[in-house]
Amino acid sequence: MPTIRDVATRAGVHPSTVSRVFTGKTQISEVTRVRVLAAADALGFQPNAVARSLSMQRTNMIAVVVPHAFDGYFEDSYFPEVMRGVLRSAYKHEYRVLVGGSSGRADEIVQLFDIVGSRQADGILVLSNRLDVDIVGALCNQNIPFVLMGKPTPEYEEVAWVDSNDAAYTGQVVDYLIGLGHRRIAYVGGDPDVLVTKERQRGYCEAMARAGIEIVPEWIDYGFFVEDGGYQAVQRMRRLNGDAPTAYYAANDLMALGILRALREQGIDVPGEISVVGTNGSLISAHSHPPLTTLHVPYADMTAKATSILLQSIHTGDMPKAQHTIDCQLIIRESTGPAITM
């Protein structure tokens, strides 16, 4: 069975160009489009036709494509929890899980088309909802069931998803810090091109606005979900002197640990002088120094629910439509305390 890479080789283009031709979401020159379609026709590569054939022959396999893999992605608790939920639900229904990785952002759609085109899976769980790669759009053009982790952008509001209402729960964290007397609160997000980062930032901004707090632009930073990202955010924000934050909210526990390390190196007491909150509720958060206050996001429950929705869709032969929100919980530990009154 020909793959998207075979088409790219024959047409003399990059695989991502082939994916853009079939998704129809990006401007491609007519010459290139015709060359790609001719190569696909010569090889017998037709993603939509192949996808439709999945309803006729089951593989008892679902696919998860790991988005833009980098070292920090596997250091955080997110991925193990995600896989725990997927496996829990898949094995219960006697399904196996195919995990595919991508070496870069543009390669994510290539990976998806390879899975569809080679009939390797009956459905796909989408872990990444990037703003710079239209994965959802690519899958909407294929007749294969898929479920999204996190809400889609407005143009795809009908697709199936499972989410944790990131904006609302981030707002609760900020409200908690404001209740402790903090006014200079920093938001350290992950990757700005991932929708969850924007949603958490929106919740942060809305909570600050409700309290009548004007945000200093330098209080918003991006640590790309890695420990050093949180560390570097502190280095930059401490230069604000009188405007330096008295509290930090990080979009994962790994960045929060980086924040704690940076503050410790500068001899700053946590929580006596500065408060720190993380996200995920990872095991290591309970054993940091001091133990980390964190917003527990039940990723295993989320992916178990998403997998169940996907498997039900495969069983019935209908495209999934269910949309489900999972509750989170703020776990208060010793890294947060009242703001120092001046």
C-alpha positions in Angstrom: 0.0 0.0 0.0 1.6 3.3 -1.1 2.2 6.0 1.6 2.3 9.7 1.5 6.1 9.5 1.4 6.0 7.4 -1.7 3.8 10.1 -3.4 6.2 12.8 -2.3 9.2 10.9 -3.7 7.5 10.4 -7.1 6.3 14.0 -7.3 9.7 15.4 -6.1 8.2 17.3 -3.2 8.3 17.2 0.6 5.7 14.9 2.3 4.2 17.9 4.0 3.4 19.4 0.6 1.5 16.2 -0.3 -0.5 16.5 2.9 -1.3 20.2 2.2 -2.6 19.2 -1.3 -5.0 16.6 0.2 -6.2 18.8 3.1 -6.8 21.8 0.9 -6.2 24.2 3.8 -3.1 25.9 2.3 -2.4 27.7 -1.0 -0.4 25.4 -3.3 0.6 26.3 -6.8 -1.5 24.7 -9.5 1.6 23.1 -11.1 2.6 21.5 -7.8 -0.9 20.4 -7.1 -1.3 18.7 -10.5 2.1 17.0 -10.1 1.2 15.6 -6.6 -2.2 14.4 -7.7 -0.7 12.7 -10.8 1.8 10.9 -8.6 -0.9 9.8 -6.2 -3.0 8.6 -9.1 -0.1 6.6 -10.6 0.6 5.0 -7.2 -3.1 4.4 -6.3 -2.8 6.6 -3.2 -6.3 7.9 -2.3 -6.6 8.8 1.4 -10.4 9.2 1.4 -11.0 5.9 -0.4 -8.5 4.1 1.9 -10.1 5.6 5.0 -13.6 4.4 3.8 -12.3 0.9 3.5 -11.5 0.9 7.2 -15.2 0.5 7.9 -15.1 -2.8 6.0 -12.1 -4.3 7.6 -11.1 -3.8 11.3 -7.6 -3.8 12.6 -8.5 -3.7 16.3 -5.9 -1.0 16.6 -6.2 2.7 17.4 -3.5 5.2 16.7 -1.9 8.0 18.9 0.5 10.3 17.1 2.9 12.0 19.5 3.1 15.6 18.5 6.5 17.2 17.7 8.5 15.0 20.1 11.3 16.7 22.1 13.2 15.7 25.2 11.1 17.7 27.6 7.9 16.1 26.3 8.9 12.8 28.0 10.2 14.4 31.2 6.8 15.7 32.2 4.1 13.6 33.7 1.7 14.4 30.9 2.7 11.7 28.4 2.8 8.8 30.9 -0.6 9.8 32.2 -2.1 10.1 28.7 -0.8 6.7 27.8 -2.1 5.2 31.0 -5.6 6.3 30.2 -5.4 5.2 26.5 -4.2 1.7 27.4 -6.6 1.3 30.3 -9.6 1.8 27.9 -8.2 0.2 24.8 -7.1 -3.1 26.5 -10.5 -3.3 28.2 -12.1 -3.5 24.7 -9.3 -5.8 23.3 -7.8 -3.1 21.2 -4.1 -2.4 20.7 -2.5 1.0 20.6 -0.2 2.2 17.8 2.1 5.1 18.8 3.6 7.2 16.1 6.1 10.0 16.6 6.8 13.1 14.5 10.2 14.8 14.2 8.7 18.2 13.6 5.4 20.1 13.4 4.9 19.7 9.7 5.5 16.0 10.0 2.4 15.4 12.2 0.0 15.4 9.3 2.4 13.2 7.3 2.3 10.7 10.2 -1.5 10.8 10.3 -1.8 10.2 6.5 0.7 7.3 6.7 -1.5 5.6 9.3 -4.7 6.2 7.3 -3.1 5.3 4.0 -1.6 2.1 5.2 -4.8 0.9 7.0 -2.9 0.5 10.3 -5.7 1.8 12.6 -9.5 2.0 12.9 -9.4 5.4 14.6 -7.1 8.1 15.9 -6.7 9.9 19.2 -5.3 13.4 18.6 -3.1 14.7 21.4 -2.0 17.9 19.9 -4.2 20.9 18.9 -1.7 23.3 17.4 -2.5 26.6 16.0 0.2 26.4 13.3 -0.5 22.8 12.1 -4.1 22.1 10.9 -4.3 18.5 12.1 -8.0 18.6 12.7 -8.7 20.0 9.3 -6.6 17.2 7.7 -8.6 14.5 9.6 -11.9 16.1 8.8 -11.2 15.4 5.1 -10.7 11.7 5.9 -13.5 9.3 6.6 -11.9 7.9 9.8 -13.1 8.4 13.4 -11.0 10.6 15.6 -11.3 12.3 19.0 -9.4 15.4 20.0 -7.8 16.0 23.4 -8.8 19.6 24.2 -11.4 21.8 22.5 -11.0 22.6 18.8 -10.8 26.0 17.2 -14.3 27.5 16.4 -14.2 26.4 12.8 -14.3 22.8 13.9 -16.7 23.0 16.8 -18.6 19.9 15.7 -15.8 17.4 16.2 -15.6 15.1 19.2 -13.3 16.2 22.1 -12.5 15.8 25.8 -11.2 18.8 27.7 -10.6 20.1 31.2 -11.9 23.7 30.7 -8.4 25.1 30.9 -9.4 28.8 31.0 -11.8 28.4 33.8 -9.5 26.4 36.1 -6.6 28.7 35.4 -8.9 31.5 36.5 -9.5 29.6 39.8 -5.8 29.4 40.4 -5.3 33.1 39.8 -8.4 33.9 42.1 -6.8 31.8 44.8 -3.5 33.7 44.6 -5.4 37.0 44.6 -7.2 35.8 47.7 -3.8 35.4 49.3 -3.2 39.1 48.6 -1.0 38.7 45.5 -1.4 41.4 42.8 1.8 40.8 40.8 1.1 37.4 39.4 3.1 35.8 36.5 1.8 33.4 34.0 4.4 31.0 32.6 2.8 29.1 29.7 4.0 26.2 27.6 4.2 26.4 23.8 2.4 29.5 22.5 1.4 27.7 19.3 -0.6 25.1 21.3 -4.2 26.0 22.0 -4.1 24.9 25.6 -1.5 27.6 26.3 -3.7 30.3 24.8 -6.7 29.0 26.8 -4.8 29.1 30.1 -3.5 32.6 29.2 -7.1 33.7 28.5 -8.2 32.4 32.0 -5.3 34.2 33.6 -6.1 37.5 31.9 -9.8 37.3 32.6 -9.2 36.6 36.3 -6.7 39.5 36.6 -9.2 41.8 34.9 -12.0 40.8 37.2 -9.8 41.8 40.1 -9.0 45.1 38.5 -5.3 44.3 38.2 -3.4 45.7 35.2 -1.0 43.1 33.8 2.6 44.1 33.1 3.4 42.5 29.7 6.6 40.9 31.1 4.5 38.9 33.6 3.5 36.6 30.7 6.2 34.3 29.5 6.5 30.9 27.7 8.6 28.0 29.1 7.7 25.4 26.4 6.8 22.9 29.1 10.4 22.2 30.1 12.1 22.8 33.5 14.6 25.3 32.2 11.8 27.3 30.7 10.5 28.0 34.1 14.0 28.8 35.4 14.7 31.3 32.6 11.3 33.0 33.1 12.4 33.8 36.7 15.7 35.2 35.5 13.9 37.6 33.1 11.1 38.6 35.5 13.4 39.3 38.5 14.9 42.2 36.5 11.6 44.0 36.8 12.6 45.0 40.4 9.5 46.7 41.9 7.2 45.1 39.3 8.7 41.6 39.8 6.0 39.0 40.5 5.2 37.9 44.0 3.5 34.7 42.6 4.1 32.5 39.6 1.6 30.2 37.9 3.2 27.6 35.6 1.3 25.6 33.0 3.0 22.4 34.1 4.8 21.1 37.2 8.1 20.8 35.3 8.3 24.5 34.7 7.2 25.2 38.3 10.2 23.1 39.5 12.4 25.3 37.3 10.8 28.4 39.0 11.5 26.9 42.4 15.1 26.2 41.5 15.7 29.7 40.2 14.2 31.3 43.3 16.2 29.0 45.6 19.5 30.0 43.9 18.7 33.6 44.4 18.0 33.0 48.1 14.3 33.8 47.9 12.0 32.1 50.4 9.1 30.1 49.0 6.4 30.8 50.2 7.6 33.5 52.6 8.4 35.9 49.8 7.0 34.4 46.6 4.3 31.8 45.9 4.5 29.2 43.2 1.7 27.0 41.6 2.2 24.3 39.0 -0.2 22.3 36.9 -0.8 18.5 36.4 -0.6 17.1 39.9 2.5 15.0 39.0 3.9 12.6 41.6 7.1 14.7 41.9 5.1 17.8 42.8 4.5 16.3 46.3 8.2 15.7 46.9 9.7 19.1 45.7 11.1 21.5 48.2 8.7 22.9 49.3 5.9 20.6 48.3 4.3 22.2 45.3 0.7 23.6 45.1 -0.6 22.3 41.8 -3.7 22.2 39.7 -4.4 18.5 39.3 -5.5 17.7 35.7 -6.6 14.1 35.4 -5.1 13.3 32.1 -5.5 9.6 32.4 -9.2 10.0 33.0 -9.4 12.4 30.1 -7.7 10.0 27.6 -9.6 7.0 28.9 -12.9 8.9 28.2 -11.6 10.0 24.8 -10.6 6.5 23.9 -14.0 5.1 25.0 -15.7 7.7 22.8 -13.5 6.7 19.9 -14.1 2.9 20.3 -17.8 3.4 20.6 -17.7 5.3 17.3 -15.7 2.5 15.6 -18.2 -0.1 16.9 -21.3 1.8 15.6 -19.7 3.0 12.4 -20.7 6.6 13.0 -18.3 9.5 13.3 -17.9 10.5 17.0 -19.7 13.7 18.1 -19.5 13.5 21.9 -18.0 16.4 23.8 -17.0 16.0 27.4 -15.4 18.1 30.1 -13.4 16.6 33.0 -13.1 18.3 36.4 -9.8 19.5 37.9 -8.8 20.1 41.5 -6.4 22.6 43.1 -4.1 20.8 45.5 -2.8 23.3 48.1 0.6 22.5 49.6 3.5 24.5 51.0 4.7 26.5 48.0 1.9 29.1 48.4 1.2 31.6 51.1 0.0 35.2 51.9 1.6 38.0 50.0 4.0 40.2 52.0 2.3 43.5 52.9 4.4 46.6 52.2 
